[in-house]
């Protein structure tokens, strides 16, 4: 019997991430992101009225710790030295530019803890959620994983903050397809991408990965995040129609940002020929399936496999020891969650590997 192990892990970026994500209380970051969105919408107006100019200036001053506005043509702001004192442009036609998020570097210990999780999981193929870029994947493998993975792939997605989905593998890639341009009713479907990658595990066998990071429940200004997740789940289901799920080895993996019983994920999770490996291993026991804790212990990270691959399933699980406060969280669960301890190198939320567990599954192929 030859075994192969696959995994998915939301690493919260490998080397740097927008400062706006560096809050322990996620609601603070969500409020900042909402204000950035308000500023972006104001900047699109062709006519900057006095009221709009005041709003643009005030929002920028509130946000300048977290963003940079790049001016490629013309000038948006009036400046005195380095200080911004007013809005010079009279509308979007007077200047060209974009909003860029300021980055905060990770500590060496945070990167080492991320690497520790990946080493403990010891997957042959790992989907990496919230990676910086393809070069970052290569650097991470070279410097922290001892060049364990020879192949990596990431295509810049639709998220303006630069959080993308990628894959690292001991095996070579075949066909690669991005879905960043997929649209439904003239709206972009995927918040990041549904990166479709063929991994050739032998001369005659491939595993086809659909790597995802669905729309978050946070930063939901217009209350549409559930609708977006359902649109994304439906599109992944459509893509799966291109495969023979009884014969092809297919994996849908990533952070789907919702629970197994949620309405948005029904189109995908109710497919009869796609199977959640954590359900295969633990049934409905959420005390063992949880991958994330905010207000509750929830599974929001998944490896779904086709019926063809399910027939080769050996075991699956979640590596949670890279999470900060793991022992405290599980001890205070009133006995509903088995007590676990984090790695002793995870000493603060700023150096945790991630606030997600890594999901893994092993197969005999």
For each residue, the residues with C-beta under 8 A, 3 or more apart:
1: 364
2: 364 365
3: 314 362 363 364 365
4: 124 125 201 207 362 363 365
5: 121 122 123 124 125 360 361 362 363
6: 123 124 125 126 127 207 251 253 303 360 361 363
7: 118 121 123 125 126 127 303 358 359 360 361
8: 126 127 128 129 211 253 254 255 301 302 303 358 359
9: 117 118 121 126 127 128 129 301 354 356 358 359
10: 129 130 213 254 255 301 354 356
11: 14 114 128 129 130 131 353 354
12: 17 21 130 354 355 356
13: 16 17 21 106 130 131 132 163
14: 11 106 111 114 128 131 132 136 137 139 140
15: 105 106 111 132 136 139 140
16: 13 103 104 105 106 132
17: 12 13 21 22 103 104 106 130 132 163
18: 21 22 66 101 102 103 104 161 162
19: 22 65 66 101 102 103 104
20: 23 29 32 33 36 66 101 161
21: 12 13 17 18 29 161
22: 17 18 19 29 104 350
23: 20 26 28 29
24: 349
25: 28 29
26: 23 29 30 218 294
27: 30 31 218
28: 23 25 31 32
29: 20 21 22 23 25 26 32 33 218 219
30: 26 27 33 34 218 219 220
31: 27 28 34 35
32: 20 28 29 35 36 63 66
33: 20 29 30 36 37 219
34: 30 31 37 38 219 221
35: 31 32 38 39 59 62 63
36: 20 32 33 39 40 63 66 67 99
37: 33 34 40 41 221
38: 34 35 41 42 55 59
39: 35 36 42 43 56 59 60 63 99
40: 36 37 43 44 99
41: 37 38 44
42: 38 39 45 52 55 56 59
43: 39 40 56 76 92 99
44: 40 41 92
45: 42 48 52 91 92
46: 91 92 93
47: 52 90 91
48: 45 52 53 56 87 89 90 91
49: 52 53
50: 53 54
51: 54 55
52: 42 45 47 48 49 55 56
53: 48 49 50 56 57 86 87
54: 50 51 57 58
55: 38 42 51 52 58 59
56: 39 42 43 48 52 53 59 60 76 87
57: 53 54 60 61 77 84 86 87
58: 54 55 61 62
59: 35 38 39 42 55 56 62 63
60: 39 56 57 63 64 67 69 77 84
61: 57 58 64 84
62: 35 58 59
63: 32 35 36 39 59 60 66 67
64: 60 61 67 84
65: 19 102
66: 18 19 20 32 36 63 101 102
67: 36 60 63 64 99 100 101 102
68: 99 100 101 102
69: 60 76 77 97 98 99 100
70: 97 98 99 100
71: 74 75 76 77 95 96 97
72: 96 97 98
73: 95 96 97
74: 71 89 94 95 96
75: 71 78 88 89 94 95
76: 43 56 69 71 87 88 89 94 95 97
77: 57 60 69 71 84 85 86 87 88
78: 75 84 85 86 87 88
79: 82 83 84 85
80: 83 85
81:
82: 79
83: 79 80
84: 57 60 61 64 77 78 79
85: 77 78 79 80
86: 53 57 77 78
87: 48 53 56 57 76 77 78
88: 75 76 77 78 94
89: 48 74 75 76 92 94 95
90: 47 48 94
91: 45 46 47 48 94
92: 43 44 45 46 89 95
93: 46
94: 74 75 76 88 89 90 91
95: 71 73 74 75 76 89 92
96: 71 72 73 74
97: 69 70 71 72 73 76
98: 69 70 72
99: 36 39 40 43 67 68 69 70 160
100: 67 68 69 70
101: 18 19 20 66 67 68 160 161 162
102: 18 19 65 66 67 68
103: 16 17 18 19
104: 16 17 18 19 22
105: 15 16
106: 13 14 15 16 17 110 111
107: 110 111 350 351
108: 111 112
109: 112 113 345 347 351
110: 106 107 113 114 350 351 352 353
111: 14 15 106 107 108 114 115 140 144
112: 108 109 115 116 144 345
113: 109 110 116 117 322 343 345 346 351 352 353
114: 11 14 110 111 117 118 140 144 322 353 354
115: 111 112 118 119 140 144 145
116: 112 113 119 120 322 343 345 353
117: 9 113 114 120 121 319 321 322 353 354 358
118: 7 9 114 115 121 123 126 145 358
119: 115 116 122 145 148
120: 116 117 319 321
121: 5 7 9 117 118 126 319 358 360
122: 5 119
123: 5 6 7 118 126 360
124: 4 5 6 169 170 171 201
125: 4 5 6 7 167 168 169 170 171 199 207 209
126: 6 7 8 9 118 121 123 149 167 168 169
127: 6 7 8 9 165 166 167 209 211 253 254
128: 8 9 11 14 131 137 154 165 166 167 168
129: 8 9 10 11 165 211 213 254 255 301 356
130: 10 11 12 13 17 163 164 165 213 255
131: 11 13 14 128 136 137 154 163 164 165 166
132: 13 14 15 16 17 136 137 162 164
133: 136 137 154 156 162 164
134: 137 138 152 153 154 155 166
135: 138 139
136: 14 15 131 132 133 139 140
137: 14 128 131 132 133 134 140 141 152 154 166 168
138: 134 135 141 142 152
139: 14 15 135 136 142 143
140: 14 15 111 114 115 136 137 143 144 145
141: 137 138 144 145 147 148 149 152 168
142: 138 139 145 147
143: 139 140
144: 111 112 114 115 140 141
145: 115 118 119 140 141 142 148 149
146:
147: 141 142 150
148: 119 141 145 170
149: 126 141 145 152 168 169 170
150: 147 169 170
151: 168 169 170 171 172 173
152: 134 137 138 141 149 166 167 168 169
153: 134 166 167 173 176 195 197
154: 128 131 133 134 137 164 165 166 167 195
155: 134 164 176 178 180 193 195
156: 133 162 164 180
157: 163 164 165 178 180 190 191 192 193 195
158: 180 188 190 191 192 193
159: 162 163 164 191 192
160: 99 101
161: 18 20 21 101
162: 18 101 132 133 156 159
163: 13 17 130 131 157 159 192 213
164: 130 131 132 133 154 155 156 157 159 192 193
165: 127 128 129 130 131 154 157 192 193 195 211 212 213 254
166: 127 128 131 134 137 152 153 154 195 211
167: 125 126 127 128 152 153 154 195 197 199 209 211
168: 125 126 128 137 141 149 151 152
169: 124 125 126 149 150 151 152 172 173 199
170: 124 125 148 149 150 151
171: 124 125 151 199 200 201
172: 151 169 199 200
173: 151 153 169 176 197 198 199 200
174: 198 199 200 206
175: 196 197 198
176: 153 155 173 195 196 197 198
177: 195 196 197
178: 155 157 181 193 195 196
179: 182 189 190 193 194 195 196 235 239
180: 155 156 157 158 188 190 192 193
181: 178 188
182: 179 188 189 190 194 235
183: 186 187 188 189
184: 187 189 231 235
185:
186: 183
187: 183 184 231
188: 158 180 181 182 183
189: 179 182 183 184 194 231 232 235
190: 157 158 179 180 182 193 194 212 232 235
191: 157 158 159 213 214 215 216 228 232
192: 157 158 159 163 164 165 180 212 213
193: 155 157 158 164 165 178 179 180 190 211 212 213
194: 179 182 189 190 210 211 212 232 235 236 239
195: 153 154 155 157 165 166 167 176 177 178 179 209 210 211 212
196: 175 176 177 178 179 208 209 210 211 239
197: 153 167 173 175 176 177 208 209 211
198: 173 174 175 176 206 207 208 209
199: 125 167 169 171 172 173 174 206 207 208 209
200: 171 172 173 174 203 205 206
201: 4 124 171 205 206 207 365
202: 205
203: 200
204:
205: 200 201 202 249 365
206: 174 198 199 200 201 249
207: 4 6 125 198 199 201 249 250 251 309
208: 196 197 198 199 243 248 249 250 251
209: 125 127 167 195 196 197 198 199 251 253
210: 194 195 196 236 239 240 250 251 252 253
211: 8 127 129 165 166 167 193 194 195 196 197 253 254
212: 165 190 192 193 194 195 232 236 252 253 254 255 256
213: 10 129 130 163 165 191 192 193 254 255 257
214: 191 228 229 232 233 254 255 256 257 258 264
215: 191 225 228 229 232 257
216: 191 219 220 225 257
217: 220 225 226 257 258
218: 26 27 29 30
219: 29 30 33 34 216 225
220: 30 216 217 223 224 225
221: 34 37
222:
223: 220
224: 220 227 228
225: 215 216 217 219 220 228 229
226: 217 229 230 258 262 263 264
227: 224 230 231 264
228: 191 214 215 224 225 231 232
229: 214 215 225 226 232 233 256 257 258 262 264 265
230: 226 227 233 234 263 264 265 266 267
231: 184 187 189 227 228 234 235
232: 189 190 191 194 212 214 215 228 229 235 236
233: 214 229 230 236 237 256 264 265 266 267 268 269
234: 230 231 237 238 267 268
235: 179 182 184 189 190 194 231 232 238 239
236: 194 210 212 232 233 239 240 252 268
237: 233 234 240 241 267 268 271
238: 234 235 241
239: 179 194 196 210 235 236 242
240: 210 236 237 243 245 250 252 271 274
241: 237 238
242: 239
243: 208 240 248 250 306
244: 247 248 308
245: 240 248 250 273 274 306 307 308
246: 273 306 307 308
247: 244 308
248: 208 243 244 245 306 308
249: 205 206 207 208 305 306 308 309 365
250: 207 208 210 240 243 245 274 305 306 308 309
251: 6 207 208 209 210 303 304 305 306 309
252: 210 212 236 240 268 274 302 303 304
253: 6 8 127 209 210 211 212 302 303 304 359
254: 8 10 127 129 165 211 212 213 214 301 302
255: 8 10 129 130 212 213 214 300 301 356
256: 212 214 229 233 265 268 300 301 302
257: 213 214 215 216 217 229 300
258: 214 217 226 229 262 264 265 300
259: 262 265 298 299 300
260: 265 269 276 279 289 299
261:
262: 226 229 258 259 265 266
263: 226 230 266
264: 214 226 227 229 230 233 258
265: 229 230 233 256 258 259 260 262 268 269
266: 230 233 262 263 269 270
267: 230 233 234 237 270 271
268: 233 234 236 237 252 256 265 271 274 304
269: 233 260 265 266 274 276 304
270: 266 267
271: 237 240 267 268 274
272:
273: 245 246 306 307
274: 240 245 250 252 268 269 271 304 305 306 307
275: 279 280 304 305 306 307 310 313
276: 260 269 279 280 302 303 304
277: 280 281 303 304 305 313 316 359 361
278: 281 282 288 289 299 302 303 316 317 318 359
279: 260 275 276 282 283 284 289
280: 275 276 277 310 313 316
281: 277 278 288 315 316 317
282: 278 279 285 288 289
283: 279
284: 279
285: 282 288 289
286: 289 290 297 298 299
287: 290 297 336 337 338
288: 278 281 282 285 317 318 338
289: 260 278 279 282 285 286 299 318
290: 286 287 293 297 298 299 318 337 357
291: 298 299 300 301 318 320 356 357 359
292: 297 298 299 300 301 355 356 357
293: 290 296 297 298 323 329 355
294: 26 298
295:
296: 293
297: 286 287 290 292 293 329 333 336 337
298: 259 286 290 291 292 293 294
299: 259 260 278 286 289 290 291 292 302
300: 255 256 257 258 259 291 292 356
301: 8 9 10 129 254 255 256 291 292 318 356 357 358 359
302: 8 252 253 254 256 276 278 299 359
303: 6 7 8 251 252 253 276 277 278 316 359 360 361
304: 251 252 253 268 269 274 275 276 277
305: 249 250 251 274 275 277 309 310 313 361
306: 243 245 246 248 249 250 251 273 274 275 309 310
307: 245 246 273 274 275 310 311
308: 244 245 246 247 248 249 250 311
309: 207 249 250 251 305 306 312 313 363
310: 275 280 305 306 307 313
311: 307 308
312: 309 363 364 365
313: 275 277 280 305 309 310 316 361 362 363
314: 3 362 363 364
315: 281 361 362
316: 277 278 280 281 303 313 359 360 361 362
317: 278 281 288 359 360
318: 278 288 289 290 291 301 357 358 359 360
319: 117 120 121 322 357 358 360
320: 291 323 326 340 342 357 358
321: 117 120 326 340 341 342 343 346
322: 113 114 116 117 319 342 343 346 352 353 354 357 358
323: 293 320 326 329 342 346 352 353 354 355 356 357
324: 342 346 347 348 349 351 352 355
325: 328 329 342 349
326: 320 321 323 329 330 340 341 342 346
327: 330 331 339 340 341 342
328: 325 331 332
329: 293 297 323 325 326 332 333 337
330: 326 327 333 337 338 339 340
331: 327 328 339
332: 328 329
333: 297 329 330 336 337
334:
335:
336: 287 297 333
337: 287 290 297 329 330 333
338: 287 288 330
339: 327 330 331
340: 320 321 326 327 330
341: 321 326 327
342: 320 321 322 323 324 325 326 327 346 352
343: 113 116 321 322 346 353
344: 347
345: 109 112 113 116 351
346: 113 321 322 323 324 326 342 343 351 352 353
347: 109 324 344 351
348: 324 351 352
349: 24 324 325 352 355
350: 22 107 110
351: 107 109 110 113 324 345 346 347 348
352: 110 113 322 323 324 342 346 348 349 355
353: 11 110 113 114 116 117 322 323 343 346
354: 9 10 11 12 114 117 322 323 357 358
355: 12 292 293 323 324 349 352
356: 9 10 12 129 255 291 292 300 301 323
357: 290 291 292 301 318 319 320 322 323 354
358: 7 8 9 117 118 121 301 318 319 320 322 354
359: 7 8 9 253 277 278 291 301 302 303 316 317 318
360: 5 6 7 121 123 303 316 317 318 319
361: 5 6 7 277 303 305 313 315 316
362: 3 4 5 313 314 315 316
363: 3 4 5 6 309 312 313 314
364: 1 2 3 312 314
365: 2 3 4 201 205 249 312
